[in-house]
Amino acid sequence: FMRLLKRNGVYYIEFGRGRKKSLKTRNRGLAEKIFQEAMKETLLGRVVKLGVKRVSLDEFRSEYVRSRENEKTVSTIEIDEKSFDKLVDFLPTPSCLPDIEPRQCEAFVTHLHGKKLKPTTINIAVRHLKGAFNQAVKWGYLDRSPFKDIKPIKIKNTLPRALTAKEVEGLLAVAVGASHHFRDFILTAL
C-alpha cells in the first residue's frame, strides 16, 4: 500500500501504515511524477530509493573524469576511462548509478578474472572504480558505493629463485677474466 500525501505543504509517500518518506518538494506535479515512478518500481519488484538523483553511468563517468582533469595526470585519467570501459562493457544495459548492486560488482571482478587479466590489472581497475563510486556518494548520487566491500585480489609475492651451484661457478669464471670493478660487483652481488 502506497499513497501520496501532503503535510505542512511538503509531499510525502506513505508506505503502509505510518511509514513515510519526504519527497522534499512542495510542487504537486513533481511529487506526482516521483510517486508514479515509485509505484512503477514497486510493481516491478524493485526497492524504491527516494531522494537519490537518477544519474546514468555514462553521465556520471563524464562528470567524474572532467572533475579530475585538472588535478590528476593524463595516465591516471586514462586508467579511469579504461576502468569505466570495462564496467560498461560488462553491465547488460546502460544503467543508472543507484541500479548497480554490489553483487554485480563482484560478478564484474569474476568476469575480469575470466578474461585472464593479471590480478594487478584487476586491482587497479577496481581501485579506480571504488574511488569513482565513493565520489558518487559524496556528490549525493548514491547512498552507498556498490564497490565498498570489494576487496583487492591478493597477489603472491614470490621471491626470486636462488642460483644453482653451476650458475655460481659460471659467474665466478666470468668474474676472473673481467675488470676488477666488474669482478667486485659480481662478488658483492653473490
Salt bridges, closest charged atoms under 4 A:
GLU14 OE1 - ARG3 NE 2.45
GLU32 OE2 - ARG28 NE 3.00
GLU37 OE2 - ARG54 NE 3.93
GLU41 OE2 - ARG46 NH1 3.28
ASP80 OD2 - ARG68 NE 2.71
ASP80 OD1 - HIS128 ND1 2.52
ASP85 OD1 - ARG61 NH2 2.52
ASP99 OD2 - ARG54 NH2 3.12
GLU101 OE1 - ARG103 NH2 2.63
ASP149 OD2 - ARG144 NH2 2.91
GLU167 OE2 - ARG161 NH2 3.00
